[in-house]
Amino acid sequence: MSVVLSTEALSAAERAERWQEAVSRTFVPLDVRLLEPEPGPGRIVSHRLGALQVSRVQAGPQVVTRSRRLIARDDRRYLFLTLQQRGTAVKEQDGREVLVAPGEFSLSDSARLFRKKVEGEFAFTSFHFPREELRVREEDLRALTATAFSGQEGSGALVTAYLARMADEVSGLGEAVGREFAATALDLLALLIDERRGRFTPQAPETAGAMLAKVKDHILRNLSDPGLSPSGIAAAHFLSVRYVHKLFELEEVSVSEWIRAQRLERCRRDLLRPATARLGVAAVARRWGFVSASHFSRVFRAAYGVTPRDWQVHGPSEHRVPEPV
């Protein structure tokens, strides 16, 4: 269930006080100073996924501070991962100041002083959870607060994509599935921090879930490569082939079976797109890494009960995939 807090219905004179109440109620007690002479509306929509709270925040220019007074008043310790979507924030904590641009994310710790300033309208998604839920060393966490993590490359891109997807789907996730999503998100974040601090040990049992998510992301980005194999996947992640196989045993499927299933699903969708009607089945198969047309036809029929050609020609209209606008 979502919790919505908004100042839209209030007068400009009432918004400052009510917005501070909304921010402090959603996160931890904070001092909020709005920078507009006549404050515009602000809105926060929050959902709970196990120990993780996901909050989408939209508002105008402001300065948010966590002071010693507020820490003493409420000493519960939370971490905040903020994924910036619109506007640029300046964040300060642990002696560092960083500019966080759209597409980047940063960490803050409620146990110590921090300050954030945004000079224009902004939107971000916050992921808020108790400190004990993140299994990283204290010194590593302190070294990475007020640090901008890029969402464009490496493990930062994986964390960003995973969190963004989770935020998009949060309202439709059941309680059990939501807890699993949240646990994997925190595992991925811990993996990123360990990597950044040079402590990454991929074969440690506690990193298995995050490592599996990272390997799957690599596979999905390379499905079109017919040479994609367990040995190549292992080499790309500095793992043993045996360990890659053990990761997929967690889901009771082999690496090759998972790769084939992902390729088949993309072929199935492509064969129903109007733009591919002029393409042969073999061309669609090659696009997703199948080398042999006859082999593709056999595995497609085994998976879906029809040949690829019959699916392309006679696939039910309600399953047809519309072309992007």
N, C-alpha and C positions, 0 to 999 in steps of 0.2 A: 504494500500500500504506500502511495506517495504522500509526503507531507509538503504542502505548498505554503510558503510565507511570502507575502507581497505587500508593497506599500503603494501600489498603483492607485487604489481607491482613496488614498489620503491626500490631504492638502500638502503643498510644499513645506509649510511650517511644521507639520506633524511628522514628516518623513524621517528626519534625522534620528530622533529618539526611537521611533519604531524600527528603523533599520538596524540600529545598534542592538536592540533586543533580538531581532531576527537572527543576526549574525552570531551573537553570543549563545543563543539557544541552539543554533545548528551545530556550532563547533565547540569552542570553549569561551569563557568570558574574555572579551576583547574590547578595547577602546576603538571606536570608529569615528573619524572626523571626515564629514563630507566636504568636498572642495568647491561645490557649486553654490552660488548665492541662493538659488532656488532649486533645491535638489530634485532630480528626476526620479522616476520610480525604480525600485529594485525588486528582484524576484529570486527566490531560492526554492528549488524542487529537490527533495531528498528521498532516497530509498535506502532500505537496510538489506544488506546481504551478509548474513552471519555476523562476524565481528566488524565487517566493513560497512561504512556509510558512504553512499555515493550522492553528491550534491551538485547540481548545476546552478551556477550563480551568474546573474546578469545585473549590472548596475552602472552607475556613473562614477566620476572621479572621486577618490577617497584615499585616506591613510588609515591603515589598520595596525594597531600596536598591541603586543602582549607584554605588559609591564610586570615588574617585581610585585607590585601590589596585587595584580590579578592572579599571578602565579601562587602567591601566598594564600589568596582567598579560595582557590580551587586548584589543588595540586595533582589532580588526575592527569596522567601523562598520555598524550596522544601524538601521533604523527600525522602529518598532512602531506599528501602528494597532490600537487595542483597542476593540472594539464591546461595550459593557456590556449584559448581558442580565438579570442579577439582582444585587441589592446595589448599593451606592453606593461609589465609590472617590474618595479624595482624592489627586490627583497633583501633584507639584512638579517643575518644571524651569525653567531659564533665568529664575529670579527670579519665577516665577508659581506660584500655587497655584489649583487648580480642582477643583470637585466634579463628578464624572462620574456621571450617573444612568442607569438603564436606558433604552435607546433612543438614547443618545448615544455618540459615539466621540471618541477623543483620540489624539494622536501623542506618541511619546517617541523620543529619539535616544540610542543607546547610547554615543555619543562624549562625552557630558557627564553630570554628576551628575544623577540623578533619584531620586525617592522616591515610592512608592505605598503608601497605607494603606487597608485595607478592614476594617471593624469587625464585619462579620457574614458569613454564608455568601454566596457569590457565584458567578456564572458569567459568563464573557465569552468572546468569540472574538477571537483575536489574529491579525493578518496581519503577517508578519515578513519583511523583505527587505533586501538591501544598499542603502546610501544611494545609490549611483550609479544604481540602477534608477529613481529618482524624479527626473524632469527639472523641477526647480524651483530657483530661486535660493536660495543659502545663507541670505541675510538673511530671506527669506520663510519658510523652514522654521523658523529660530530664533524668529521672531515668533509662530509658531502652535503650538509645543509647549505642553503643559499648557494646552490650550484645549479646551473642550467644544463639539463640533459637533453640532447638532441633527439628528436623523434624521427630523424631521417636516415639513420644508419645504425648498424650493429644491434646490440641488445637493447639500446634505447628505442630503436624503431619497433622492436618486437613488443616491448613493454607498452609503448604508446598505442600501437594497433590493438593490443589485447584490451587495454583499459578503455579505449574509445568504443570498441565493440561491446564490451560489458556495459558501459554506460548507455549505449543505444538500446540494448536489449533488457535492461534491468527491470522494467515494469512487467515484462512477460515471464520472468524467471521464477520458477517455484522455489520453495524454501531450501530443499535439499540441493537442487542444481545451483542455486545462488551461493550456497556455502562452498560448493566445489569451485565455482568461478572465483570467488573471493580468495580461497586458499591458493589457487594457482597464480592469481595476480600477485599475492604476497611472496610466493616462491620465486616468481620471475623478478620481482624487485630485489629480493635478497641476492639472487644470482647476479643481477646487474651491479649491485654494490660490491659484492665480492670480486667480480671481474675488475671493476674500476680500482679497487684497492689492492689488486694482485694476490688475492686470497682464494681465487676460484679453484675448487677441486671438483671437477665434473662428475667423478664417480662416487662422491659421498652420497650415502643413502638419502639424506634430507634434500638433495638437489634433484632427485630423479624426476619429480613431476615437472619442475621448471625446465629441466634439460629436455624432456620429451616434448614440451611445447615448443622449445627452440628448434629442435630437430624437425618437427612437423612444419614449422614455418619455413625452414630451409627447403624442405621437400616441395611444399606448395609453390614456392618461388622458382622451382627448377623442374616442374613436371614436364615441360616440353623437351627436356634433355633426354634423349633415348639412352644415354650412358649413365643416368642416375642409378646409383647402386648403394647397397649397404657399406661397401668399402669406401666409396667416394664420400658418402655422408659422414662416416666415421672420421675420415681424414680432415674434412672441413671443420670439424669440431674438436679435433685432437682427442678423439676417443678410440677405444678398441672396437673392432667389428662386433665382438662378443657382447660388449656393453650396449651397443646400439640395439642388438637383438633383444637383450634383457629389458631395455626400456619399453619395447613394444609388447613384451610379454605381460606388462602391467595391464594392457587392454586386451589380452588374449587374442592377439593377431600378430602375424609376421610382418616384417618391414615391407617385403615385396607385396603382400596382400593389401596392405594399407595404401601403398603407392598405386597399385592397380585399381583399387576402388576409387581413389581420387581422380585418376585419369578417366575411368569409365564414366563417372558422374559428370565431368566436364564435357566429355564427348556426347553424352546423352543430351545435355542441355544445348550444346552447339548444333546438334542435328535437328533440333526443333526451331532454331532461329531462321526466320525467313531469308536472311542474307546468305545463309549457307546452303540454301536449296540448290544453287547452281554449282556447288562444290561436290565432288565425289566423297563417298564415305572414307576412302583411303586418305584423302587430304585432311579431313577432320581428325582421323586417327593419328596421322603424322604430327599434326599440330600439338597433340598432347603426349607425344613420346612413344607411340606404338610404331614399331618398325615394319612389322608384317601385317598386311591387311587381313590375311586369312586367320592369323592368330587373334587379331582384334575382333573379327567377326565371331569367332568361337567363344571368347571370354565375354563379349557383350551379350550374346544369346544366353549363355549360362547365367549371367547376372540378371537379365531383364526379361527373358523368355521370348524375345523376338530378335530377328536379325537387325543389324544397324540400318540396312536399307529400308526394311519394312517400317522401322521406327521413324525414319526420316520422312517417308512418304505417307504413312497412315497413322502416325502418332496422334493420340486424341487431341482435339483442338484445345481442350481446357488445360492441357499441359504445355502448350506452345509458349515459348519464352519471347516476350516482346523485345523489339530492338530498342536500345537506349535512344532517348531523344537527343 
